[in-house]
Amino acid sequence: MLKFRTVSLIIATLAGLLTLAACDRSKEEEASVSALASTESMLRYVPADSLYVIANVEPLPDALLDKLEPKLDQVLSSYRVLLQHVAVMAAAEAGEDAADSPEVSQLTAIADELSALMSLDGLRSAGFSRDSTAVMYGNGLLPVIRVSVTDGGLFDAALSRIEEKAGQKMPVASIGESAFRYLQAGTLKVIVANFDTEVVLAAAPASFDDEQLSQLLGLTLPDSSIAETGALQKIANEYGYTDHYVGFVDFQGIVNTVLGGEASGLNADLVALAGDESPELSDVCKAEILSLAGIAPRLVMGYTEITDQQLLSGAVIELRDDIAAGLVPLTAAVPGLGEEYAGLMSFGMSLDIKAARSFYEARLDALDAEPFECELFQEIQAGVVAGRQALNQPVPPMVYDFKGFLAVIDKIEGLDLASNMPPKSVAGRFLLAMDNATALMSLGAMFSPELAALNLEPDGKPARFESPQLQSAFDAVYLAMSDNAVAMSVGDDMDQQLPDMLAAEAEDNGILLSFSMDASRYYAFIAEAMLVAKEDDENPMPPEFQGALNDIMLAFSDFYDRMSARIRLTGRGVEIDSKITIKD
């Protein structure tokens, strides 16, 4: 069992190593504007009908790498401790004496060798350079990672050192003059191939013959490649992605391949192999599953900007036109939603409840018009009646006035994790967006004499709220109101922020959810939490393990400045934009 885990550890770490190598790039390389469509790049190995691809064909900025590499070495040194702990746990599960087991010593030696590789110098010693490019893709459904190297001999030597530490060599097979290592686990074969200038990690059924493996490993080029079709370039052009990282996952294509009889090439071979083990589905079920796959046919992703100051990325869950159009009206105008704030964190959302009701009702209408016949979806179909009943329940008109909220936490002080003590003070602001804020406050005044005594006007001016319930938990509670929102602040001097918060631009910009945080402070907080051992835990972490996790979090804290993300509903689907700023 431990020998299997030994080789598995090698494979898992190699996957991480190959991915890491893609970040180690050269300032001398000038990426072509047509790199995503170049038939000279590794994209020539990616079949045109690939169902998922993530490609890296442009160098990262040197200034960013200069910041990243010292932190990377710090993180990887901590991973060595974690890998050693995994070795001890593996021995314990196998019933070995963790202190004296030779298997533990062996796995620890492997961890040391792998950790030595996973650094800038280690990558160079294994044949990777700043000129390396990488692509992860599906040759059909089967996963392939391909990374360029300067010297295949260096990679082979590095892998041999790991095998030596492991005390066993991976089996070797060949196709023609091309040899490759592999690990077989049941009916699955994991392949590590070194082709002098490229390293390939792939998975395949153990029963695949040489012709099939030749296609998988790129020894036989596809009839048409994704470089020739320019599919990635089209995605980059449409969504504004750079050549650093661009990719997609074709959900509809995957379902069509498995269920729709559209499999060809290696997919056809794979589906044929899985035929006896695949669940039996009626033609009706297959058709309805294929139809559902068309609701969200594809995910696309990429970076829109990479500098030494910030990383901007995006992902889009593309939706069927009618679904996307139906979701667009669900967002609403919330003052300040989506803006960046300097505090500890902020989060908010918008929702037009009346539009959400209409969208839900339209989905029920669709299920009534074309009900599911597949037995797998009968519970969903049966829920239509309950859905209609829920819509017929009376709802207070004020509910439809709700448009969203925004919370900003500026600071938390006095939190003692070691003593399990709550914070001594919290400073922040909260805004509730309503179409008729005055009516909401009037309703609240009927139940709270303290609120009624404020005589709050929709002028944005803050008034101190003397509430016994809130004062026991927060200092200096203030309320303010505008025509379309009510805002509350807690903490000293936070009331001065309320007028600007209420006066912030309120525009329906399609934002459903928004989040931002001080990433440096967040990771520092997590680092502190890693050191707090709970005595009542059944399986407490060893101090060395806690310390390693603490060091990793501190490295992140020292590298990242702020992080933010927005989820928007657009005519294309669900768009997720993220931003990471980096410390100087």
N, C-alpha and C positions, 0 to 999 in steps of 0.2 A: 504493500500500500504506500509506504513512504517513498519507494523508488518511483512509483507512478507520480506521486506528488512532486518529487524532485524534478522530473522532466516537465511536468505541468507548470511548475514555477518558472522553468526556463522559457517555455513557450509564452506564458503570460507576460513575462518581463520583456521578451523580445518584441512583442506587439507594442508595448509601451516605448521601448527603445527606438523602434522604427518610426513611431509617431513623433517622438521627441526629436529625432534627426531632421524631420521636416522643418523644424523651427530654426535649425542651425545653418544660416545662409550667408552668402557672401555679398559684400558691398560692391565688388567688381562686376557682379552679374547685372545686366540691364534687361529687365523683363520686356518682352515684346508686347505691343498693344494687342497682338493677335495670339498671345501665348495660349489662350484657352481653345484656340482653333488650330494650333500648330500640329502638323502631322509628324514633326520631329521630336515632340515631347512624349512623355510617358502616356499621354492620353491616347496615343495610337494603339495601345494595348486594350483600351476600354471599349467593349462592344457598343455599337450605336444604340442597342436596345437594353443597355444596362439599367437595372431597376433602382440603383442607388450609387451615388458618386460623391466623394469629397476630394477636391483637388487643390493642391498648393503649388502654384507655378510662378510665384513672384517672391523675391527676397524680402524678409523682414528688414526694417530699417536698422542700420548699425547702432544708432543711438538707443533704440529700444533694446537691442541685444546687450548693449553695454550695461544697461540697467538690470536686465533680466538675469544674466549669467551668474553674478555673485549670489543672488537670491536662490537661483536654481541649485547651486552647489550646496547652499545651506539646507535647502529642503531635502536634497538627495542624501546628505549625511544623516539626516533624521530618518529617512526611509530605511537606511541600513539597520537601524535599531528595530524598526517595525518588522522588517523581513526576518530578523533574528528571532523576534518574538513569535512570528508565524511558524518558524521552524520548531520552536519549543512546543507550541500548541499542537502542531502536527504529530510530534512524538508522543505527547500526552494522550491524544486521541487514539494512537496506535497501541497504547499500553506500555510504552517504553519509559524508562527512568529518564526524566527530562534533564537531569544533571549529568548523567554518565553515558547517555546514548550516543553511539558513534554516528547514528543517523542525524542527530541534532548537530553534531560537529560538522558533518558533511553539508547539511543545509545551511548552516551558518557560513561555511566557507563559500558556498554558492552565492549566498546573499552578499558577501563581501565582494566577490568578483563582479556580480551584476551591478552593485552600487558603484564600483570603480568605473564601470562602463558608462553609467548614466550621469555623466558630467561632460563639460566641454572637452577636456583632455581625453576623457574616456571615449567619447564619440569619435574624436580624431584617430585614436589608436585602433578603433574598430572599422576605419575606412570611411566614416562620414565626415563631410566637410561643410563649409558654409555655402557650397555650390549645390548641395543635395536638394532634390525635388522629391515630391511624394504624391501619391494618389491612393486613396482607398475606394474600392468600388466592388460592385457585384458583377461577376462574370455569370450572367444569369442571376440565380439566387445565391450563388456561392460567394463568400467574402474573400477579397484579395487585398493585401497591402503591398505596395511596390514603392521602394525607395532607392534612389541612385546613390552609389558609393564611388569613392575615388580609386579604391583598390580592394577588389574582392578578396585578395589574399589576407588583408588585415582583418576583414570580417570573419573569414574562415578561422584565422588564428584565435580571434577572440572567442568564437563559439567553441573551439577545441579546448580552450582553457576552462570554459564553463563545464564542458563535458568531463574534463579531467577532475575538476572539483567534485562533480556529481558521482564520479566513480563508475560511470557507464556512458556509452556512446549511443547516440540516436541511430537507428537503422538508416542505411543509405540505399537508394534506388536510382535508376537512371533512365532517361529517354534519349536514345541515340548517344551522343557524347555529353549530354547535360545531366549531371548528377545532382541529387538533392537529398537532404535529410528529411525524416518524417517521424511522427509519433502517431501510433494507431491506438485509438481507444474505442473498442467495440467496432461499430460499423463506420466510424469517422476517422479520417486520416488528416492530420495537421502537418503541412509541408513547409519546410524552410529551405528555400532554394537560393543559391548564390551564383549569379550569372556574370561574374567579373565586375561589371559596372552597375549592376542592379541586384538588390536583395528582395526576395518575394516571400511573403508569409500568406498561406492560403489554406482553406479547409475544403475537403472533398470526401465523398463516400469512398470507403476502402475498396469497393468493387470497381471503381473507375479504371479503365484501361489506359494504355499509353496515349492513344489518340485523344481521349477525353482530357487527360491531365495536360497534354501538350496545349490544348486550347485554354485551359484554366491558367496555366503558368505563362502564357504569352509566347511560347515557342512557336505556335501557329497563330499568326495574326488574324483578327476577326475580318470578315468580308467587308464590313464597314465599321469605322470607329466613331466615337463621340467627338473626336477632333475634327473628322471630316464633316460631320453634320453641323458642328458649331453649336450644339445644344447648350453647353455651359456658357459660351459667349452670349447667347441670346438671353439666358437668365441674368447674367451680369449686366447686360445692357438694359434690360427691363427694370431691374430692381436697384441699379446703381451700385453693384458690388464691385470690389476691386479683384485683382487676380490673386491676392494673397490666399484666400480660402473661399471657394465657391462649391456648392453642392446641392443635391436634391435627393429625396426619397419618393419614388413613384408608388404610392400606396395602391392606387387602382391597378397599376401594372402588375404588382405582386399578387393581388387577389385574382386578376385575370389569368395569370400564369398558373396559379395553383388550382383554380376552380373552373376557369373559362375555356379551357382547351386551347389556349393560345401559346402554350409552351413550345419552344423550338431550341435547337442546339443543345447545350448542356442542361438547360431547363427541362427539355423533353426527357433527357436521360434521368435527371433527378426525380421528376414527377413519376416516371415509370418505376423507378426503384421504390418510391414511397407508396406506390399504388396499393399494396396489400395492407399497409399500416394506416392509410388515410381513412378518416371517418366516412361512413356512408352518408351521402347527402342526396336528397331528391333533387330533380331538375328544378322544381319550384324554389327550393331553398337556395340552390346555386344562383339562380337568376336574381333572387331578392338580395342575396349577399353582394352580388356584383353591382346591383343598383345602389346599395348603401355605400359601397366603395367609391361610387361616383360623387358622393356628397363632398368628400374631402380628398380629391384625387392625388394631391401632391404636396409635399413640403419642400420649400426651397430655403437656402440659408447662405450667408456669406458676410464678409466684412465690408463696410462702406468706407471706413477710414482706419488706418493703422499708423500711428506716429509714436514717438517716445513720450508724448504727453497724454494721449488718449487712444482708446480702442472703441470704435463704433461698429456694432454688428446688427444684423437683422435676420429674422426668420419669418416666413409667411406660410401659414397653412392655407393653401388655395382651396376655395370652396366653389361648389356649383353656383352658377350665376344667380339663380333664384334664391338660394339660401343666403348668399352673400348680400344680395339686395335686401332681403328680409331682415338681416341683422343690423344693417347700417343705421336704421332709425332708433336702435335700442340705446344709443349713447345720448347724453344730455350735457347741457352747459353747467359746469361747476367752477366757480371762481378759483383761479390758481391751480387747477388740476393739471398735472403734467409739467409744471414749472420745477426748477431746481432750487432746493433750499439748503441752507448752510448748517442746519442742525444735525442732531444725531441720526434721525431718520424721518421720512415722511411716507405716507401711503394714502391712497384715496381711490374712489371709484365713481362712475356715473351710471345711471340707469333710468331710462324713461319707462316707467312701469306700464303706462298705457300702451306704448309701442311693444313692450315685452308681452303683454297680454294678447295683442293682435297677432304677434308672431306665433305664439303658442297656439292660438285658436286656428291659425292658418295650417299649422302642422296637424292638428286634430282633423281639420277638414280634409287634408290630403290623405290621412289614414282612413277616413270614412269613404272617400272617393275610390281609393285603391287599397283596400285592406290587405295586410300581410296574410299569406296563405301558408307560409312555412311554419312548421311546428316550433321552431326555435324562437319565433317572434310572437307567439300567441299571448304571452304575458304582456308584451308591449301593446298589442292590439286590444287586449282586454282592458288596458288602462285608459282607453279613449273615453269610456263611459265615466270613469272616475274623474278624468280631466274635465269633461263637460260639467260635471257636478261642481267641481271646484270653481270653475269660471262663473257658475250661477250663484255662488255664495255672495251675499252683500258685502261690499267693501266701503269703508268710510271714504268720502270724496277726497279727504286730505291725503290719503295714501297716494293718490295720483299726482299730488303736488310735489312729492319727493323726487329729487333729481340726482342726489349723490352726496358724498361727503369728502372731506380732506382733513387729515390729521398730521400735525407736525410736532415731533418730539425734539425739543431743542437740547435738553440735557437731563441726565439722571445722575444724582449725586448720592453718595453714602451707601451704595449697594455693596453688601459684604457677603460674597458667596461662601467664604469659609465658615462664617457663622450662620449662614442661611437667613440673613437679615434682609428685609425689604429696603428699598432706597429711602433715604431720609427726605429727599425732595425731588420733585419732578417739575420741569418747566416745559410747557408746550401749548399748542393751540389746536382747536377743533372747529371745523366749519360744517354746518349742515345746510345743503342747498335745497330750497323749497320755492315753488312758484308763489306761494302766499305765506311768507314768513310771519307777517303780522297776525294772521289767523292762528298759526301754531303757537305763538307766544300768548295770545289771548286764551287759548285753550289751556295752556300750562298755568296761566295765572289763576284759573279757576280752582286748581288743586294745590297751589303753593302761594301762601300769603307773602313770602319773601320775594317771589318772582313778581307778584302783582304790585308790590311796593316800589319796584324799579321804575314803573311807567316808561318802559323802554320804547324808544321811537326808532323808525327805520332811517336813522341818520349816520350810522356807523360809529357813534360815540360810545366808548365803553363805560359800563357802570359796574361797581363792585357788587357782587352777589353774596349776601350774607346768609349762606345756607349751612345749618349745623351739620347736615349729612356730608356735604362736600368739604367743609372746613376741617373736619376731623382727618381727612386724607390729603388735602391739598392746601397750599398757601395761596392767598391772594387770588381768589376766583373772580373773574370779570366776564360780563356778557355784553355783546353788541349785536346790532341787527341792521340789515338793509332790506330793501324790498324783496330780494330773492335769496336771502341766506341769514342764518343765525350763527354767531361765532362765540366761542368760549375760550378763555385762556386760564391757565393755572401757573403759579410761580411769579416771583417778583419781576416787575417790569415787562412781563409778557403782554399786559394790556395795551402797551404802546404799539404792538404788532397788529392788533385787531382791525383798525381802520384800513390799513393797506391790504390786509387779508380779504376783507369784504369788498374792497374796491378793485381787486385784481380782475384781470380780463376774464369774462365768463363767455366762452365761445364753445360751441359744440364741435370740437376738433376730432371727433371719432374715438376719443380715449375711453376705454372701458375700465381699465385698471392702470394705476401708476404707482411706482415705488422708487424710493431713493434712500441711500444710507451713507453714513460716514464709514467706508469700508475699513479704514485703518483702525478706528475705534471698535468696530464690530469684531474684527479678528483679534484685537487685543483682549476684548472681553471673552471671546471663546478660548483664547490662550489661558486666561486666568481660570476659566471654568475647568480646563483640562487638568489643572493642578489640584482641584478640590476633590479629594477622595471621599466617597461616602462609606462610612464604616459598616452600614447595614446592607451594602450591596453584596449579593451572593457571589458574584465573580468580579471583585475589584481589579482594576488595571494595575499591573506592576508599575512601580515608580519610574522605571526606565521608559516604559511605554508612554506613560503620561508626559514625561519630560520631552520625548520625541514629538508627540502631538503638539505640545506647547511650543516647541521651537518652530514647527512648521507654521503654526498660526501666527507666530511673531514675525516670521519671514514674510508672510502675506501682509501683515499689518504694516510692515516697513516698506512694502512695494506699492500696494494699492492706496489710493487717496479716497475716491468716492465711486459708488456704483449706482446706476439707476436703470429702470426698465419701464416701458410703456406697452400696454396691449391695446391695439386699436382695431376697430371694426371698419373695414373699407370694402369697396366694390370688388376687391381681389380676394378678400377673405379675412382671416385673423392675422394681423401683422404685429410682431413682437420686436421692438427696437430696444437695444441695450447700449449703455455707455459706461465705460470704465476709465477713470482718470488715474494717472500714475504719478507718484511722488517725484519731485525733482531730486 
